[in-house]
């Protein structure tokens, strides 16, 4: 555990730099607004995506979970 007054530092998921993980950093876990915006942009442009294992809805019998 962290001692009182210690600051936790994590790796920024965008630039891999150090990022303060505390309420004083409004962009956490990112180190800056820029890194946060780059990340949200990647999700919006579908550069990042959650993998899908189900068949697409336009498959011959559709999604088997819906049958």
Residue frames as qw, qx, qy, qz and C-alpha x, y, z in Angstrom:
[[0.000, 0.888, 0.459, 0.000, 0.00, 0.00, 0.00],
 [0.336, 0.599, -0.048, 0.725, 1.02, 3.58, -0.49],
 [0.367, -0.361, -0.484, 0.708, 2.04, 5.57, 2.52],
 [0.050, 0.899, 0.386, -0.202, 0.13, 8.78, 3.20],
 [0.024, -0.872, 0.200, 0.445, 1.41, 11.52, 0.91],
 [0.404, -0.218, 0.737, 0.495, 2.99, 9.14, -1.64],
 [0.542, 0.523, -0.134, -0.644, 2.04, 9.57, -5.29],
 [0.751, 0.108, 0.643, 0.100, 1.24, 6.57, -7.44],
 [0.218, 0.605, -0.455, -0.616, 2.75, 6.70, -10.92],
 [0.783, 0.250, 0.570, -0.024, 1.51, 4.55, -13.81],
 [0.316, -0.105, 0.604, 0.724, 2.48, 4.22, -17.46],
 [0.444, 0.476, 0.027, -0.759, 0.43, 6.40, -19.81],
 [0.731, 0.243, 0.637, 0.019, -1.33, 4.02, -22.24],
 [0.558, 0.821, 0.115, -0.042, -0.73, 6.38, -25.17],
 [0.329, 0.850, -0.380, 0.157, 2.84, 7.70, -24.92],
 [0.881, -0.084, -0.390, 0.255, 4.21, 5.20, -22.37],
 [0.187, 0.513, -0.386, 0.744, 5.49, 8.06, -20.21],
 [0.211, -0.211, -0.762, 0.575, 4.95, 8.47, -16.48],
 [0.316, -0.524, -0.349, -0.710, 1.49, 9.56, -15.37],
 [0.116, -0.133, 0.657, -0.733, 0.36, 10.53, -11.88],
 [0.415, -0.373, -0.766, -0.318, -2.60, 8.36, -10.90],
 [0.167, -0.338, -0.597, 0.708, -4.33, 10.63, -8.42],
 [0.140, 0.809, 0.558, -0.115, -7.37, 12.93, -8.27],
 [0.135, -0.753, 0.127, 0.632, -5.00, 15.82, -9.01],
 [0.091, -0.217, 0.714, 0.659, -4.59, 14.46, -12.58],
 [0.607, 0.358, 0.280, -0.652, -7.93, 14.98, -14.38],
 [0.624, 0.486, -0.463, -0.400, -6.70, 12.92, -17.35],
 [0.299, -0.368, 0.873, -0.120, -5.73, 9.76, -15.46],
 [0.836, -0.343, 0.250, 0.349, -4.63, 7.18, -16.47],
 [0.614, 0.621, 0.116, 0.474, -3.28, 9.41, -19.25],
 [0.532, -0.264, -0.165, 0.788, -0.53, 11.93, -18.61],
 [0.005, 0.270, -0.070, -0.960, -2.17, 14.80, -20.51],
 [0.573, 0.518, 0.298, -0.560, -5.27, 15.95, -22.37],
 [0.397, 0.574, -0.559, -0.449, -3.42, 15.31, -25.64],
 [0.048, 0.185, -0.981, -0.021, -2.85, 11.62, -24.83],
 [0.384, 0.322, 0.732, -0.461, -6.47, 11.25, -23.72],
 [0.531, 0.612, 0.001, -0.586, -7.70, 12.81, -26.99],
 [0.269, 0.448, -0.789, -0.324, -5.43, 10.56, -29.08],
 [0.136, 0.022, 0.975, -0.172, -6.91, 7.52, -27.32],
 [0.458, 0.490, 0.534, -0.516, -10.55, 8.59, -27.76],
 [0.431, 0.619, -0.334, -0.565, -9.80, 9.40, -31.40],
 [0.108, 0.284, -0.934, -0.186, -8.48, 5.87, -31.94],
 [0.277, 0.284, 0.868, -0.298, -11.70, 4.40, -30.51],
 [0.435, 0.624, 0.223, -0.610, -13.87, 6.79, -32.58],
 [0.420, 0.588, -0.509, -0.467, -12.07, 5.93, -35.82],
 [0.976, -0.024, 0.082, -0.198, -12.29, 2.22, -34.93],
 [0.389, 0.613, -0.662, 0.186, -8.50, 1.84, -34.82],
 [0.120, -0.154, 0.873, -0.447, -9.22, 0.23, -31.44],
 [0.695, -0.129, -0.324, -0.629, -12.10, -2.23, -31.26],
 [0.607, -0.260, 0.663, -0.353, -13.42, -4.92, -28.94],
 [0.112, 0.185, -0.907, -0.361, -12.99, -8.31, -30.64],
 [0.740, 0.079, 0.133, -0.655, -16.22, -10.00, -31.73],
 [0.211, -0.196, 0.953, 0.091, -16.59, -13.77, -31.83],
 [0.552, 0.438, 0.621, -0.343, -20.20, -13.97, -33.04],
 [0.409, 0.323, 0.644, 0.560, -21.19, -14.29, -36.67],
 [0.072, 0.096, -0.068, -0.990, -22.26, -11.03, -38.33],
 [0.491, 0.368, 0.498, -0.612, -26.00, -10.34, -38.61],
 [0.602, 0.540, -0.244, -0.535, -25.82, -10.73, -42.39],
 [0.104, -0.267, 0.953, 0.100, -24.52, -14.33, -42.19],
 [0.359, -0.138, -0.774, -0.503, -26.88, -16.91, -43.75],
 [0.497, -0.515, -0.698, -0.029, -28.57, -17.66, -40.41],
 [0.225, -0.852, 0.024, -0.472, -27.75, -14.44, -38.56],
 [0.045, -0.530, 0.675, -0.512, -26.26, -14.28, -35.10],
 [0.551, -0.155, -0.819, -0.045, -26.79, -17.69, -33.42],
 [0.127, -0.144, -0.653, 0.732, -27.33, -15.96, -30.08],
 [0.375, 0.140, 0.061, -0.915, -30.49, -14.35, -31.49],
 [0.563, -0.001, -0.674, -0.479, -32.04, -17.62, -32.73]]
